[in-house]
Amino acid sequence: MKKPQSVLGKTGMLFFLVIISAFPPLTIDLYLPALPQMVNVFNTDQAMVNLTLSSYFVTYAVGLLFWGPLSEKFGRKPILLTGIGGYMLASIFCALAGNIEQLIGARILQAFAGSAITVVATAIVKDLYDGRERQKIMATIMSLVIIAPMVAPVIGAFLLQIASWRMMFVTLAVFGAFASVLACCYEETLETKYDGSILRSWGRLGVVLKNPQFVALLMIFSITPMALMAFLAAGSYIYINGFGLTEQQFSYTFAFNALCASFGPTIYMKLSRYIPVQKIITLCFFLLAIAGMLTITIGHMSPWVFACIAAPATLMVITMRVPGTNLMLDQQDHDTGSAVALIQFCSMICGSLGMVLVSVRPESLIENLGVIQLIVGITGGFLWLLVRNRSFVTEKLVRSS
């Protein structure tokens, strides 16, 4: 750790990073079991309810571009505290929503505030760690954060039994309050702040985009979330409406998917000791394409067959996240906040596109998901083969090994 934290310490800092990194999966996954129910509660249709997800991702993505450069000018801590405060307020608005339009509006505010939290979390990791140590920390954070989507739907289904969907957003507000206590103990990690104007700080996004190596990797690793987010958007409808599972049963299948995904970062760290990272990423894209073909052909047979295909597909996406993010961050020595914002912005936009595309034909959700997995696996794998032996990839991999 470059800058020791006198209050949180090394272990406390890791716990803090896990907590603030868990905001996106908790915010998304906690109320997934309630999506089919909300169609009836608000007397609307599936498309309008799905807007509470897709609008969240689009706003979240735009918010990343807003907050990322500002964290370089004002520091990580002020932006983090602002984001948590806004998130708690928005969560209360969500709980009080009287119709689907109000809920969508509150979710947009929640997404904008939450994006500040996430962009700072990744920037702090870059501030504090280098090379192999950064990969280890990122892998640890991702493995622990994945616990959130494992338990979130289970908790959400439980809350549906004892209360209403509104209690889910109250729970998120309480989680935000807990994170704010830890954030107050966090000591600023940005050593040198940007001294230009606010407008020029946002202009640093353009400076990062002028780096062709960064952009090349950004194009490759940004499309992988399409497969993951398409599953998130369609999963509850496939399991509950398609296969006839209850909300509680769905939460267990979703937890199984997340449990498998939680091994991704650890698998990568262990394999990377013996197998070149380039080959690991190539294999992940190949297996994702295979999963897509299986989803299309046999995914409809039973919920258990579908779950056993969806879990490895998610595992491949998560496994690539550690080396992909690390490689992209290594292309930038400065403007970390802007680089992180662009990485997460593109991931969220592609993820939102996946959520929209999977719902194009609501009667064929399983086939839609399989096609998305297949296309992402083939396209990403082809683009990766074009750059994997280039110097800007191999040199960074050697340095971080």
C-alpha positions as CSV (number, residue, x, y, z in Angstrom):
1,M,0.0,0.0,0.0
2,K,1.5,3.3,-1.1
3,K,-0.3,5.5,1.5
4,P,-1.1,3.8,4.8
5,Q,-4.5,4.5,6.4
6,S,-4.0,5.3,10.0
7,V,-7.6,4.9,11.0
8,L,-8.8,2.0,8.8
9,G,-5.5,0.2,8.5
10,K,-4.7,-2.3,5.7
11,T,-7.5,-4.8,6.5
12,G,-10.0,-2.0,7.2
13,M,-9.1,-0.4,3.9
14,L,-9.8,-3.6,2.0
15,F,-13.2,-4.0,3.8
16,F,-14.0,-0.4,3.0
17,L,-13.2,-0.9,-0.7
18,V,-15.4,-4.0,-0.7
19,I,-18.3,-2.1,0.8
20,I,-18.2,0.8,-1.6
21,S,-17.6,-1.5,-4.5
22,A,-20.8,-3.5,-3.6
23,F,-23.2,-0.6,-4.2
24,P,-23.9,-1.5,-7.9
25,P,-24.7,-5.2,-7.4
26,L,-26.8,-4.5,-4.3
27,T,-28.7,-1.7,-6.0
28,I,-29.5,-3.9,-9.0
29,D,-29.9,-7.4,-7.5
30,L,-31.8,-6.7,-4.3
31,Y,-35.1,-6.1,-6.0
32,L,-34.8,-8.4,-9.0
33,P,-37.3,-10.9,-7.4
34,A,-39.9,-8.1,-7.3
35,L,-39.7,-7.2,-11.0
36,P,-42.5,-9.5,-12.1
37,Q,-44.6,-8.4,-9.1
38,M,-44.1,-4.7,-9.9
39,V,-45.8,-5.2,-13.3
40,N,-49.1,-5.9,-11.4
41,V,-48.4,-3.5,-8.5
42,F,-48.1,-0.5,-10.8
43,N,-50.5,-1.8,-13.4
44,T,-48.0,-1.5,-16.1
45,D,-46.0,-3.8,-18.5
46,Q,-42.7,-5.6,-18.4
47,A,-41.0,-2.9,-20.6
48,M,-41.8,-0.1,-18.2
49,V,-40.6,-2.1,-15.2
50,N,-37.4,-2.9,-17.1
51,L,-36.9,0.8,-17.5
52,T,-36.0,0.9,-13.8
53,L,-33.0,-1.2,-14.7
54,S,-32.0,0.2,-18.1
55,S,-32.5,3.9,-17.1
56,Y,-30.4,3.1,-14.0
57,F,-27.5,1.9,-16.1
58,V,-27.6,4.7,-18.7
59,T,-27.7,7.4,-16.0
60,Y,-25.1,5.5,-14.0
61,A,-22.8,5.5,-17.0
62,V,-23.2,9.2,-17.7
63,G,-22.7,9.9,-14.0
64,L,-19.3,8.2,-14.2
65,L,-18.1,10.7,-16.8
66,F,-19.3,13.5,-14.6
67,W,-17.8,12.4,-11.3
68,G,-14.6,10.7,-12.5
69,P,-12.7,13.8,-13.6
70,L,-14.1,15.8,-10.6
71,S,-12.4,13.2,-8.3
72,E,-9.1,14.3,-9.8
73,K,-9.8,18.0,-9.1
74,F,-11.4,17.9,-5.6
75,G,-10.1,14.6,-4.3
76,R,-11.7,11.1,-3.8
77,K,-13.2,11.7,-0.4
78,P,-15.4,14.8,-1.1
79,I,-16.9,13.1,-4.2
80,L,-17.4,9.9,-2.3
81,L,-19.3,11.5,0.6
82,T,-21.4,13.5,-1.9
83,G,-22.3,10.3,-3.8
84,I,-23.3,8.4,-0.6
85,G,-25.4,11.2,0.6
86,G,-27.3,11.5,-2.7
87,Y,-27.7,7.7,-2.9
88,M,-29.3,7.5,0.6
89,L,-31.8,10.3,-0.3
90,A,-32.6,8.7,-3.7
91,S,-33.2,5.3,-2.0
92,I,-35.8,6.9,0.2
93,F,-37.5,8.5,-2.8
94,C,-37.6,5.0,-4.4
95,A,-39.3,3.6,-1.3
96,L,-41.9,6.4,-1.4
97,A,-42.7,6.1,-5.2
98,G,-46.4,6.1,-5.9
99,N,-46.2,5.0,-9.6
100,I,-43.8,3.5,-12.0
101,E,-42.8,6.9,-13.4
102,Q,-41.8,8.2,-10.0
103,L,-39.8,5.0,-9.3
104,I,-38.0,5.4,-12.6
105,G,-37.2,9.1,-11.7
106,A,-35.9,8.1,-8.3
107,R,-33.8,5.3,-9.8
108,I,-32.2,7.9,-12.1
109,L,-31.2,10.0,-9.2
110,Q,-30.0,6.9,-7.3
111,A,-27.9,5.9,-10.3
112,F,-26.3,9.4,-10.7
113,A,-25.3,9.5,-7.0
114,G,-24.2,5.8,-7.0
115,S,-21.8,6.3,-9.9
116,A,-19.7,8.7,-7.8
117,I,-19.2,5.9,-5.3
118,T,-18.1,3.4,-7.8
119,V,-15.7,5.6,-9.8
120,V,-13.9,6.6,-6.6
121,A,-13.7,3.0,-5.4
122,T,-11.7,1.9,-8.5
123,A,-9.6,5.1,-8.5
124,I,-8.6,4.5,-4.9
125,V,-7.3,1.0,-5.8
126,K,-5.1,2.6,-8.5
127,D,-4.0,5.3,-6.0
128,L,-2.8,2.7,-3.4
129,Y,-1.6,-0.4,-5.3
130,D,0.7,-1.3,-8.3
131,G,1.4,-4.3,-10.4
132,R,0.7,-7.8,-9.1
133,E,-0.4,-6.4,-5.7
134,R,-3.1,-4.4,-7.5
135,Q,-4.3,-7.5,-9.3
136,K,-4.5,-9.4,-6.0
137,I,-6.5,-6.6,-4.4
138,M,-8.8,-6.3,-7.4
139,A,-9.3,-10.0,-7.4
140,T,-10.1,-10.1,-3.7
141,I,-12.5,-7.2,-3.9
142,M,-14.3,-8.7,-6.9
143,S,-14.5,-12.1,-5.2
144,L,-16.0,-10.6,-2.0
145,V,-18.3,-8.2,-3.9
146,I,-19.8,-11.0,-5.8
147,I,-21.2,-12.2,-2.4
148,A,-23.7,-9.3,-2.8
149,P,-25.5,-10.7,-5.8
150,M,-25.5,-14.1,-4.1
151,V,-27.3,-12.8,-1.0
152,A,-29.2,-9.8,-2.4
153,P,-32.0,-11.7,-4.3
154,V,-32.4,-14.1,-1.3
155,I,-32.8,-11.1,1.0
156,G,-35.0,-9.4,-1.5
157,A,-37.3,-12.5,-1.7
158,F,-37.4,-12.6,2.1
159,L,-38.4,-9.0,2.3
160,L,-41.2,-9.6,-0.2
161,Q,-42.5,-12.2,2.2
162,I,-42.5,-10.1,5.4
163,A,-43.0,-6.6,3.9
164,S,-43.3,-5.0,0.4
165,W,-40.8,-4.1,-2.3
166,R,-40.5,-0.7,-0.7
167,M,-38.5,-2.2,2.2
168,M,-35.8,-3.1,-0.3
169,F,-35.0,0.5,-0.9
170,V,-35.1,1.3,2.8
171,T,-32.5,-1.4,3.2
172,L,-30.3,0.2,0.5
173,A,-30.6,3.5,2.4
174,V,-29.4,1.9,5.6
175,F,-26.5,0.3,3.7
176,G,-25.6,3.7,2.5
177,A,-25.6,5.1,6.0
178,F,-23.2,2.3,7.1
179,A,-20.9,3.1,4.2
180,S,-20.9,6.8,5.1
181,V,-19.4,6.0,8.5
182,L,-16.5,4.1,6.9
183,A,-16.1,6.9,4.3
184,C,-15.6,9.4,7.1
185,C,-12.7,7.3,8.4
186,Y,-11.0,7.1,5.0
187,E,-8.0,9.3,4.4
188,E,-7.6,11.0,1.1
189,T,-5.4,8.9,-1.3
190,L,-5.0,11.4,-4.2
191,E,-1.6,12.9,-3.8
192,T,-1.7,15.6,-6.6
193,K,-5.0,17.3,-7.5
194,Y,-5.7,18.7,-11.0
195,D,-5.3,22.5,-10.8
196,G,-7.3,23.4,-13.9
197,S,-10.9,24.6,-14.0
198,I,-13.8,22.2,-13.6
199,L,-14.6,22.4,-17.4
200,R,-11.0,21.5,-18.2
201,S,-11.1,18.7,-15.7
202,W,-13.9,17.1,-17.8
203,G,-11.7,17.8,-20.8
204,R,-9.2,15.2,-19.5
205,L,-11.6,12.6,-20.7
206,G,-10.7,13.6,-24.3
207,V,-7.0,13.4,-23.4
208,V,-7.4,9.8,-22.3
209,L,-9.4,8.9,-25.4
210,K,-6.4,10.1,-27.5
211,N,-4.4,7.1,-26.2
212,P,-4.9,4.5,-28.9
213,Q,-3.7,1.6,-26.8
214,F,-6.2,2.4,-24.0
215,V,-9.0,2.8,-26.6
216,A,-8.2,-0.6,-28.3
217,L,-8.4,-2.5,-25.0
218,L,-11.5,-0.4,-24.0
219,M,-13.3,-1.6,-27.1
220,I,-12.6,-5.3,-26.4
221,F,-13.3,-5.5,-22.7
222,S,-16.4,-3.2,-22.7
223,I,-18.5,-5.6,-24.7
224,T,-18.2,-8.5,-22.2
225,P,-20.8,-6.9,-19.7
226,M,-23.4,-7.2,-22.5
227,A,-23.7,-11.0,-21.8
228,L,-23.8,-10.5,-18.0
229,M,-26.3,-7.6,-18.0
230,A,-28.6,-9.4,-20.5
231,F,-28.8,-12.3,-18.0
232,L,-29.6,-9.9,-15.2
233,A,-32.4,-8.3,-17.1
234,A,-34.0,-11.5,-18.4
235,G,-33.1,-13.9,-15.5
236,S,-36.1,-13.3,-13.2
237,Y,-38.6,-13.5,-16.1
238,I,-37.0,-16.7,-17.5
239,Y,-37.0,-18.4,-14.1
240,I,-40.3,-17.1,-12.7
241,N,-42.5,-16.6,-15.7
242,G,-40.8,-19.1,-18.1
243,F,-40.0,-22.0,-15.8
244,G,-42.6,-21.3,-13.1
245,L,-40.2,-20.9,-10.2
246,T,-41.2,-18.9,-7.1
247,E,-39.4,-15.7,-6.1
248,Q,-37.6,-17.7,-3.4
249,Q,-36.5,-20.5,-5.8
250,F,-35.4,-17.9,-8.3
251,S,-33.2,-16.2,-5.6
252,Y,-31.5,-19.6,-5.0
253,T,-30.7,-20.1,-8.7
254,F,-29.4,-16.6,-8.9
255,A,-27.3,-17.2,-5.8
256,F,-25.9,-20.3,-7.5
257,N,-24.9,-18.2,-10.5
258,A,-23.2,-15.6,-8.3
259,L,-21.4,-18.3,-6.3
260,C,-19.9,-19.7,-9.5
261,A,-18.9,-16.2,-10.6
262,S,-17.2,-15.5,-7.2
263,F,-14.5,-18.1,-8.1
264,G,-13.6,-16.1,-11.3
265,P,-11.0,-13.7,-9.9
266,T,-9.4,-16.5,-7.8
267,I,-9.2,-18.8,-10.7
268,Y,-7.6,-16.1,-12.8
269,M,-5.0,-15.3,-10.1
270,K,-4.0,-19.0,-9.8
271,L,-4.0,-19.8,-13.5
272,S,-2.0,-16.7,-14.3
273,R,0.9,-18.2,-12.3
274,Y,1.3,-21.0,-14.9
275,I,-0.6,-19.9,-18.0
276,P,0.0,-16.7,-20.0
277,V,-2.7,-14.1,-19.4
278,Q,-3.2,-13.8,-23.1
279,K,-4.3,-17.5,-23.3
280,I,-6.6,-17.2,-20.3
281,I,-8.5,-14.3,-21.9
282,T,-8.7,-16.1,-25.2
283,L,-10.1,-19.2,-23.5
284,C,-12.7,-17.1,-21.7
285,F,-14.0,-15.6,-24.9
286,F,-14.1,-19.1,-26.5
287,L,-16.0,-20.7,-23.7
288,L,-18.5,-17.7,-23.6
289,A,-19.2,-18.4,-27.3
290,I,-19.7,-22.1,-26.5
291,A,-22.1,-21.2,-23.6
292,G,-24.1,-19.1,-26.1
293,M,-24.5,-22.0,-28.5
294,L,-25.7,-24.2,-25.6
295,T,-28.1,-21.6,-24.3
296,I,-29.7,-21.4,-27.8
297,T,-29.9,-25.1,-28.3
298,I,-30.7,-26.7,-24.9
299,G,-31.2,-23.8,-22.5
300,H,-35.0,-24.1,-22.6
301,M,-35.0,-27.7,-21.4
302,S,-35.3,-27.0,-17.7
303,P,-34.3,-24.3,-15.2
304,W,-31.4,-26.5,-14.0
305,V,-30.0,-26.9,-17.5
306,F,-30.3,-23.2,-18.0
307,A,-28.6,-22.4,-14.7
308,C,-25.7,-24.8,-15.5
309,I,-25.1,-22.9,-18.7
310,A,-25.6,-19.4,-17.4
311,A,-23.2,-19.9,-14.5
312,P,-20.1,-20.7,-16.6
313,A,-21.0,-17.9,-19.0
314,T,-21.0,-15.4,-16.0
315,L,-17.8,-17.0,-14.7
316,M,-16.0,-16.2,-18.0
317,V,-17.1,-12.6,-17.9
318,I,-16.0,-12.1,-14.3
319,T,-12.7,-13.9,-14.9
320,M,-11.7,-11.5,-17.6
321,R,-12.6,-8.4,-15.5
322,V,-9.4,-8.5,-13.4
323,P,-6.8,-8.7,-16.2
324,G,-8.9,-6.5,-18.5
325,T,-9.3,-3.6,-16.0
326,N,-5.7,-3.9,-14.9
327,L,-4.4,-3.7,-18.5
328,M,-6.5,-0.7,-19.3
329,L,-5.4,1.2,-16.1
330,D,-1.8,0.4,-16.9
331,Q,-2.1,2.3,-20.2
332,Q,-2.6,5.6,-18.2
333,D,0.0,6.9,-15.7
334,H,-2.1,10.0,-15.0
335,D,-5.8,11.0,-15.2
336,T,-6.8,7.9,-13.3
337,G,-10.3,9.2,-12.5
338,S,-11.0,9.9,-16.1
339,A,-9.7,6.5,-17.2
340,V,-11.8,4.7,-14.6
341,A,-14.9,6.8,-15.7
342,L,-14.4,5.8,-19.3
343,I,-13.9,2.1,-18.5
344,Q,-17.0,1.9,-16.4
345,F,-19.0,4.2,-18.7
346,C,-18.4,2.0,-21.7
347,S,-19.1,-1.2,-19.7
348,M,-22.4,0.3,-18.4
349,I,-23.5,1.5,-21.9
350,C,-22.8,-1.9,-23.4
351,G,-24.4,-3.6,-20.5
352,S,-27.5,-1.4,-21.0
353,L,-27.5,-2.3,-24.6
354,G,-27.5,-6.0,-23.7
355,M,-30.5,-5.4,-21.4
356,V,-32.4,-3.8,-24.2
357,L,-31.5,-6.4,-26.9
358,V,-32.4,-9.4,-24.7
359,S,-36.0,-8.0,-24.3
360,V,-36.5,-7.3,-28.0
361,R,-38.5,-10.5,-28.4
362,P,-40.0,-11.1,-24.9
363,E,-41.3,-14.5,-25.9
364,S,-37.8,-15.7,-26.8
365,L,-35.7,-14.5,-23.8
366,I,-33.5,-17.6,-23.6
367,E,-32.7,-17.6,-27.3
368,N,-32.0,-13.8,-27.2
369,L,-29.6,-14.3,-24.3
370,G,-27.8,-17.1,-26.1
371,V,-27.3,-15.0,-29.3
372,I,-25.9,-12.2,-27.2
373,Q,-23.4,-14.6,-25.4
374,L,-22.4,-16.1,-28.8
375,I,-21.8,-12.7,-30.5
376,V,-19.9,-11.3,-27.5
377,G,-17.7,-14.4,-27.4
378,I,-16.9,-14.4,-31.1
379,T,-16.4,-10.7,-31.5
380,G,-14.4,-10.1,-28.3
381,G,-12.3,-13.2,-29.0
382,F,-11.5,-12.0,-32.6
383,L,-10.6,-8.5,-31.4
384,W,-8.4,-9.9,-28.6
385,L,-6.5,-12.1,-31.0
386,L,-5.6,-8.9,-33.0
387,V,-3.9,-7.2,-30.0
388,R,-2.9,-9.8,-27.5
389,N,0.7,-10.0,-28.8
390,R,1.2,-6.2,-29.2
391,S,3.9,-4.6,-27.1
392,F,1.5,-2.4,-25.1
393,V,-0.2,-5.6,-23.9
394,T,2.9,-7.9,-23.4
395,E,5.1,-5.3,-21.7
396,K,2.4,-4.4,-19.2
397,L,1.7,-8.1,-18.5
398,V,5.4,-8.7,-17.8
399,R,5.5,-5.7,-15.4
400,S,2.5,-6.9,-13.4
401,S,3.5,-10.5,-13.2
